[in-house]
Amino acid sequence: MRVETLCRGTGSSRVLLAAFLAISACATPLLAKSSVITRPVTILVGAAAGGGTDVVSRALAQGLREYLGVQITVQNMLGAGGGTAAEYVWKKKPRDGTVIWGLSETCLFLPGNGGHYTTTKDWEYFWAGGTPGAVIVKNSSKYKTFKDLIDDAKQRPGEIRVAASVQPGLWCTRWMATAQAAGIKTNVLGYTGSNPSLLAALSGEVDVVHVSVGEALPYLQAKQLRALTMIELEPFTIPGVGTIPAVVDILPEMKKVLPMPQLLGIAVPADTPEPVMNELRAAFLHAMKSKAVRTVMKTQLATPLGLYGDEAKKVSKKLESQFNWMLVDLGMAVKNPADLGIEKPGE
């Protein structure tokens, strides 16, 4: 196994169009014609168009197409924080590799939040990469530092509106853990993906947004949005913007819950027949080397991972444990992780 390394209005349309054109421009002639996966493939993305999950799924689709030699269509299927797409893929028979789930690490919250009844044991994951997350405000915001935001939230508990994508999911949970560490209460609003969250910040519908810097990059570089802090263990340098400080510099207690990384990729049911699974693994490895995926990893400021098989399962299981028990700690769990066979972190 090879591991590389472990809109509002016209503005939104331009960002989305640019991403899709970048992927399309990377198209190369088909390299092979699979004798195993011979029919058209559909990737069902459980998040809104224009966000990291969607764009990476589309890049992977291009790379998979080159290897398999079949038509690959990407469709967005929203609902239940990704659970609707999971259910469709899970129920689809036969397991012939023609229906694939386009997902992010948010899927690992589904057992505890009641979004779907499957857990990591039921899926085979292919993680392409991920991008660090930042707390971001409109450029005209009165908050010039993260401390400004904390101080105002303490003066006005529950009044500051925060967009944090799918609720509960990675960005939502990371923000709530941060707010808990800071001793503040905010009004967290859930959206169907990071792109709608960003549009809410741009329009003034919310005061703060927590998403990946890759998803927000065009707006940050255009000085429409501004990053206050990285919800990470280390500072991060955003091209054309500068170095953004890490949250642990202000809230050292966040070292207890970080890292909580973003993961973007695809998945199929774990009981997919081995010949089909092997073909998908080979196609994924090709896709990771493809120009389409390399381009999107760069534009998303993502770290390429290329995780699959046992290593992807190990990473997913660890995060599933961390995420679902964090839901319990935050009072957001719909189901008890222990009842689902999800062990507590460290056990």
JONORTA-V87784 format. One line per field, one symbol per residue. ss: DSSP state (H for helix, E for strand, C for the rest). psi: psi as a letter, one per 20 degrees, with the letter a starting at -180 (. if undefined). burial: 1 if it has 9 or more other C-alpha atoms within 8 Angstrom, else 0. A space follows every 50 residues. Layout:
BEGIN
ss=???
psi=???
burial=???
END
This chain:
BEGIN
ss=CCCCCCCCHHHHHHHHHHHHHHHHCCCCCCCCCCCCCCCCEEEEECCCCC CHHHHHHHHHHHHHHHHHCCCEEEEECCCHHHHHHHHHHHHCCCCCCCEE EEEEHHHHHHHHHCCCCCCHHHEEEEEEEECCEEEEEECCCCCCCHHHHH HHHHHCCCCCEEECCCCCCHHHHHHHHHHHHHCCCCEEECCCCHHHHHHH HHHCCCCEEEEEHHHHHHHHHCCCEEEEEECCCCCEEECCCEEECEHHHC CHHHHHCCCCCCCEEEEEECCCCHHHHHHHHHHHHHHHHCHHHHHHHHHC CCEEEEECHHHHHHHHHHHHHHHHHHHHHCCCCCCCHHHHCCCCCCC
psi=pppgp.opchgghgggggghhhghiiprqphroqigoirqqpoopkrqqi rgggghhhghgghhghghkrppppqpnrpkkihgggggghipqrnjjioq poraihhiigghjjhqirahiiqpqnogarqqqqpqrqhjqiohrhhggg ghhhhmpihpppplbpoqaghghgghhghghikrprnppqrirhghgghh ghijhrhqqoaqhghighhghjkhrppgqpmriqrpoppjgappqqhihh nhiiihiqqnqqppbrqqqhjpqghgghhhgghggghhiqhgghghhghj kqopgkprbhghgggggghgggghhhhghjkiphqohhijjoqqpi.
burial=00000011000110110011011100100100110011011111111111 11111111111111111111011101111011111110100000111111 11111111111111110011011111111111111111000000010111 00110011011111111111111111111110011111111111111111 11000111111111111011100111111111101101000001111100 10011000010111111110010001101110111111011111111001 11111111100110011111111111110101101110010101000
END
